[in-house]
Amino acid sequence: MSRNLTADLAADLRNRIVDGVIQPGEKLPSENTLIGEYGVSRTVVRSALTRLQAEGLVETERGRGSFALTPPSDGPLQAPGTRPVVSMEDRLQMLDFRIGVETEAAALAALNHTEHQLKAVHGALEQFTASSGHPAHSMKADFEFHRAVAAASGNPFYTDCISALGQTMITMPRTRLLASDEEDSRERFEQVVHEHSSIYAAIADADPAAASAAMRLHLSNSRRRFKGSRRG
């Protein structure tokens, strides 16, 4: 019986995370709240959270609690002067903003990167490529790739901007949040890997026009993928 209760609780929390009811970086309800809300034991709650951790949808930090996908960095949950990103419209507008900022950052990275910065971009690309099937690791590596590109621009304002937006700027479609070996999900992930690789290659080739175009294509595709995944 407890196994079914665990599966039911894990499924409900999973749906709340995937559907955006619980946002990336948002703290999950406490154990006591879940016990009261679902009428289950502490063992069931902990088993459900362990299952979601294994799927990469929840990360737990001792003394801080459990969070959807990624714990917030130390300090305020939201950087001063930044807007909360909650709704689908917020996330689409975030992608529009990123297209404007990051296409120029990529062009500058192609012109200004140091060897150390290029290695950081490549390292983040490798980490992202290895993160298939684990949404939390994927989100972190995705963010680190974009932050490394911003740093390679040589302009600290780009780095500050991306760092302030944080990991939750990464808009992940349902296919990347659901633990699945389905071919469609894998193909979508491989497409993102290919897009990141194209950005890296253009930066490594010191080709600002190609780097800008590759970043614009990637973020435009991300917008299309995210919007499409939220229909129905």
Number of C-alpha atoms within 10 A of each C-alpha: 5 12 11 10 18 21 15 15 20 21 15 12 22 24 16 14 23 22 14 15 13 20 20 27 20 18 20 20 15 12 18 12 12 17 16 12 10 12 12 16 17 14 13 23 23 14 19 23 24 17 18 20 19 13 20 22 25 26 22 18 10 6 6 9 14 22 23 27 32 25 22 18 11 6 7 8 13 15 13 8 7 9 11 13 18 13 12 14 11 13 21 18 14 18 21 15 11 20 20 12 16 23 24 22 28 33 27 25 30 28 19 19 22 16 11 10 19 21 16 19 28 20 16 23 24 15 18 23 19 14 18 19 19 20 22 25 19 24 25 20 22 23 22 23 23 24 24 23 32 31 28 30 25 18 14 11 13 20 19 14 14 22 18 15 19 20 25 21 19 19 20 20 21 19 19 22 24 20 19 14 10 10 9 11 20 15 11 15 20 14 14 18 20 15 19 23 18 19 29 25 17 22 29 21 13 18 18 22 16 19 28 24 17 24 27 22 17 22 20 16 15 20 22 13 17 20 16 12 14 11 6 4
